[in-house]
Amino acid sequence: MNKNKKKTIIGLILICLLICMVIGAVVSVKHYFDRNTWATILVNGEINSDMSDAFVYEQEYLKGDRITLGTVILEVTHIEHDGTVSFSVKQGNLYDEKGNEIHTGILPRGEKTCYRIKDGQVFLCVTGNRYQ
């Protein structure tokens, strides 16, 4: 094997190693942010039954955490760096203000969003976010 072929092969190996290191770093950073980014969500709702039941609470959530709204359960699927939260409905039925069923949704930080649940309604608002 001549010197030019050896240098080319070594160069290709180094480039492949560099690409693998960059991919590993990106995956590691994404994993870190998924596990260490919290969103604070204010939940305010009311279930109309024989006795009206109102609830208000504010709690921090990580990706994968669940939000319970009466019989509806939402799962936090992603939290952006700006505090925007994505969720999916895991149990029950959730509707927008027009009555359309919602399976996934986005909660922008600082914007109060109204949803309807069976026999009631709920307002969700991302009030803050932080990293550890």
URSULVEN-V875730 format. One record per run of one state. SS is the DSSP state (~ for helix, > for strand, _ for the rest). FROM is the first residue (numbers start at 1). LEN is the number of residues. If there is no record, write none. Layout:
SS/FROM/LEN  SS/FROM/LEN
This chain:
_/1/2  ~/3/34  >/37/11  _/48/5  >/53/9  _/62/4  >/66/4  _/70/2  >/72/8  _/80/5  >/85/7  _/92/2  >/94/2  _/96/5  >/101/2  _/103/1  >/104/4  _/108/1  >/109/1  _/110/3  >/113/5  _/118/2  >/120/12  _/132/1
